[in-house]
Amino acid sequence: MPSRKGEKTISLAAVLDLNEASALRGTLMRLRGSNVAIDASGVERIGTLCVQVIMAAAKTWDEDKLSFTFSKVSDAFQKTMQVIGVDISHLLAKEIRK
């Protein structure tokens, strides 16, 4: 998938738990001002605090009128989001929307 001009890509850790939330927030805040593509293909487990960090970032990017998308997602990531009731379909890259 071609990246957009100025787009930064980050790969999420396999385990996104309480310990990872602060690091994830820091990473995202360093990327503020850029279009961001998230690679969640390696995520095996994600906790609700990290979901909150990601969704807060998505809202911030939307308010900043910048792109914040998921270029790839694992089944575990997608299923967890569905189980906890978070719809990320609007954040998925066109190539992976179902």
N, C-alpha and C positions, 0 to 999 in steps of 0.2 A: 504494500500500500504506500503510495507516495505521501510524503509528509508535507504539511502546509508550511509556508514560509514562516520561519521563526518558531516552529513547533518543537517543543521539547518532549521527549518520551521518557517515561519512568516505568520500571518494572517493579511490581509489588512483591514483597516477601512472601514466602510460602505460608507462613503463619502470621496473621495480623491480629495480635491479641493486645491486651492492655499494655504490655511492655513495648510494643511496636507503635502504639498510637502517637506518642510524642515525636518519635523520629519521623513518622509519616507526615505529621503536621509540619514539622520543620522543613522537610523536603518540598512539600507543596508550597509553603510560604516563600521559599527561595525561588520558586518558579513563577511566582505571581508576576503578571505583566506579559507572560508568554502564552501562546496557545499550547495546550498540554494534551498528550495522548497517553493513556494509562494502559500498560500491558499487565493484565491480571490473569494471564494464562497459567502461571505457576502457583496461584493461590490454592492452598489445600484447606485452609480454615480461616475464617474471618469473624471477629467479634464485633459486637454492636458499637463499641466505642470507635473502632476504626471505620465502621460504616458511617457513623456520625461525622467523623473528620472528612471523609470523602464527600459526603453529601453537602457539608458546609462549604467545602472547596468548590464543588460544582455550582452552588448558589453564588459564591463570590465571583467565580469566572463569568457566570451569566450576567451579573451586575456590572462587571468590567467589560462586557461585550467581547469576550474572548472565547475561544473554543476549548472545551473540556470534554474529551471523549474517551471511551474505552476502545482501544484498537483490537484487543483480544481479551477474552474472559474464559476462565476454566468452568467446568460444570459445577464444581463445588462452590465457586464464587457466585455464579448465577443462581443456583439452588438456594443458597443461604439468603441471598437478597430477596428471593421470592418468599421464602419461609417467614422472614421477618417483616414482609410487606413493603419492601422498597422497590419501586419501579424504576429501573435504570434504562428502559428501552429507548428513551429519548437521548441518552448519552452514548449509546452504542454506535460505532462506526457503521456506515451504510452497508459495508461488506459483510458484517456479521449479524445484522438484524434478521430475526426469524419471522 
